[in-house]
Amino acid sequence: MADDGFWSRLYGRPYLLLTLSPLFWAGNTVASRLAVGEVSPMALTTYRWSGVLLLLVLIARRPIVADWAVMRGRLPYMLAMGALGFTSFNAFFYIAAHFTSAVNIGIIQGALPGLVFVFAYLIAGTRAGSGQLAGMTTTLLGVGVIAVKGDASTLASLDLNAGDLMMLGACVVYALYTVLLPRRPKIAGISFFAGLSVAAFLTSLPFLAVEIAIGQYVAPTPFGWLVVAYCAVFPSVISQIFFVRGVELVGPGRAGVFINLIPVFASILAVLVLGESFRAYHALALALVLGGIFWAEWSKRREAVA
């Protein structure tokens, strides 16, 4: 009874839910660094999504079964979306963690809104106002500061960090996935998430096979399994449930602002948990990324009111 009361109270507090969601997503950034040497990237990706599937079958079997026929009719779309948003994004993400810091990964994630605007224009013809374009440019400039470590001379020597570039690639993949989401089948959200998790598990298997074939597979250590469990439970399932509930309570516009906390939380966790350095160029990059996001959002709302 006490547990029921706790969850009921938690489920009725939108701002707490919307704060915990980006905190858990930011935790995935730290987990990606903790996984290095404990479990290989594709093993982590495959085992993560198999764990997610197990959880979803336990908590949401009925709607998944009810919507399965619809998802099967959209099989190419489901496979492509699972491969893009879940498999490819996480593969880039976890490989990037072998070459760059969690602080960098977290801040580069802030480029996502700007990249979504770019793909929305290229694919759907969505127009952006001058304020939004300025905000997007500012955000990408912040990512550029990270890529060159605050030193423009890095561009001349092309001495760019492979991990930073891979993380930017992860953001490109996820932005494309986001723009294609409106084409999803009209089914329950939990069913769609389950379908994509199946697709992610299946499409990760060839990459896992390659990882094994080239001798890069690292079987999870006991600590590696803890990382897998965290990634399967918190950033995959609980964050999604909390965020969807938050959107239900306060609307997508107000809820969406909380996503901007991911690079902030990721930077804080990287320093506190991993002991990473937070340098002046990180502060500049974070200010540019967050400033660009808020500039774009403010301009969008202002133009909508006008």
N, C-alpha and C positions, 0 to 999 in steps of 0.2 A: 504493500500500500504506500509506504514511504517513497519507494522508488517511483511508483506511478505518479505521485505528487510532484516529485522532482522533475521528471520528464515533462509533465504537463506544464509546470511553471517555465521550464526552459523553452518549450515549444511555443510559448506565448510571448517571448521576449525577442522581438525581431532584431534589435540592434546588437544584442549579445550573439545571436545566431550568425548575423552578418559580419561580426568581428571574428568569431571563431573559424568561419569558413576560410577566409584568406590566411589566417594563422596556420591552419592545417595545410593549406596549399603551399604556403611558404616553408612549412616543415618538410615538404617533399624536396625542396632545394637542399636543405641540410642533409636529408636522408641520402640524396644522390652522392654527396661527398663522403658520407659515412660508409656507403656501399663499396667504395673503392678498395679492392683487395679482399672484400668479404663476400661479394657476389658480382658476377660479370653483368654488363649492361643488358644484354638480351635475356639472360636468365632472370634478372630482376623484372624485366618487362613481362615475360611470359608467365612467371610465377605470380606476379602481381595480379594480372587479369584473370588467371585461373582462381585465385583467392577471391576476387571480386565476384566471379560467377557463383562460387559456392555460397557466398553471403547472400546474393540476390535470390538464389533458389530457395534459401531458407526463409527470407523475409518477404518475398514478393512473387511467389510461384504462381498464384492465381491470375493476376493481370498479365504476366508474361505468357502463360499458356493461352489465354484468351486472345492475345494480339499476335501470336506466333505466325498464323497464316498470312496476316497482312505483311509482316516483316519478310516472310519467305518470298512473297510476291515482289518485293523490292530488294532482292538479294544483292544485285550488283551495287546498288547505292549503299546498302548497309555495309558490305565488305569494304567498299572504297572509303567510307566515312570512318569505319573502325581502324582501317589501315592508316589513314591520314591523322585523325585527331588523337588516337590512342597509341597505336603501335609506333608510327614514325616519329611523332612528337616525343614520346618517352624514350625511344632509341637515341635520337639526337640529344635529348636532355641528359640521359644517364651517361652517354659517351662523353659529352661536353664536360661533365663533372670530373673526368680523369685529367683534364688539361687546364681547367680554369677554376677560380674560386667560387664559393657559394654566393658571396657578395656580388660578383660580376653576373652570375646566373640570375639572381633575383632582380637586379636592376635592368638587365637586358629584357627580362620578361615584360617590363613596362612599355616596350615597343609594340606590344600586341594591339592595343587600340588603334594606333596609327597604321599598322599593316592591315588591319581589318578594313579601315577606310579605303586603302589603296585597292584591295581586292574587290571590295563592294563597288568601287567605280569601274574596275576593269571587267568584272563579271556581270554585275547587275545594273551598271550605269548610274549608280547612286552618286548624286552630286554633293560636294562639300563646299561650304562657304569659305570666304577668305580667312575668317578667324579659326575655323577648323583646320584649314591647310597650314596656317601658321603654327597652331598647336601641335599638329602631327610632325611638322618639320623640327620643332623644338625638341620633341620627344626623341626623334631619330638622331638629332644632334647629341643628345645625352648618351645614346647607345654608342655613337662615334667616339665620344670622350672615353668611354670604357674600353673600346677596341684599341685605341692608341695610348691608353694609360695616361691620358692627359698630356701627351707629348706629340705634337703634330709631326715632328721629324720621323716618327715611326712610319708614317705613310710613305715617305721617300725611300725607306729601306724595305718596305713591305714586310716589316717584322710584326705581323699580326698574330694574335693568339688563336690557335686552331679551335680551342674550346669556346672562345667568344663567338667565333664564326659559326660553329656548330649550334650554339644556343640561338643565334640569330636565325639559323636555318630552321630550328624547332619552332620559333615564333612564326616564321613564314608559313610553315605547314599548318600550324594551328589556326592562323588567320584565314587560310583558305578553307579549312574545315568549318570555321565559324560562319563564313559567308554562305556556305552551302547548306547550313542547318535548316533554313526556312523551307527547304525542299523535302524535309523529312516526312515520313508517313504519319497520318493523323491517328496516333495511338497514345496510350498513357506514357508519361515521361519516364517512369521506372521501367516500362517495357522497352522503350527505345534505348535507354541506357544499357539494359541487359543485352539487347541485340548487338549494340556496338561492342560490348565487352566480349561477346562470343566472337565477333569479327576480329577484334584485337587479338584475342588468344590464337585464333586460327592463322591470322596473317603474321603473327610473331614467330610461328614455328619454323618457317624457312630461314629467317634471320638467326634463330637460335641454332639451327643445324649448321649454318655457315660459321657461326662463332665457335661451335664445337670442332668443325672440320679444320679451321685454321689455328686451333690450339689456344684460343683466347677464352674458352669457357672456364669459369671459376664457380664450382659448386658452392652453394651457400654454406658458410660457417654457421655455428649457432647464433652469433651476432647478426650474420647476414640474413638469417630467417626472421629475426626481429625487425630488420629493415624492411624485408618483404611484407611482413604482417602490418607494419605501420603504413606502408604505401598502399596496401590493399584496403585497409579499414578507414583511415582518416582522410587523406586527400582524395581518395576514390569514391567512397560511399558516404561517410558521415558529412563531409563538406558539401557534397551535392545535395543531400537531404536538407541540411541546414540552410543552404543558399536558396533552394526552391521554396522552403517555408518562409524565409525572409522576404522573398519576392511576393509571395501570396499576401503577406501582412502589410507591406509598405509600398509595393509596386516596383516594377523593374527600374524606373528612373532613379529612385533614391537608393535602391539596392545596388545598382551597378557601380555607384561611386565607391563602395567598399572594396571592390576588386583592386582598386588602386593601392590598397594597403599591402598587397603581396610583396612588392619590392622593398617596402619599409620593414615589414616583419622579417623578410628573408635576410636583409642586411643586419638587423638586430640579432637574429638567431645565429647567423654565421659568426658574429663577433663573440656572443655569449657561449655558444655550444662548441664551436670549432676553434675559437681563439684566433680567427682571421683578423687581419689588419683592415681598418677602415681609413683610407687615405683621403687627402684633400680632393683628388680627382673623383673619388667615389661620391663625395658630398656634392660636388658640382654636377656630376652625371645624374644623381638622384634628384637634385633640384630641377634640372632640365626636364627629366622624364616626367616627374609629377606635375611640374608647372605646365608642361605641354599638354598633358592629359586634362588638367583642370581648365586650361585655356580653350581646348577644343570642346569640352563638355559645356562650359559657360557660353561659348559662342553658339553652339548648337541650340541650347535652350533659349538664348536671346533671340535668335533668328526664328525659332518656332513661335515665340510670343508675338514677335513683330508680324 
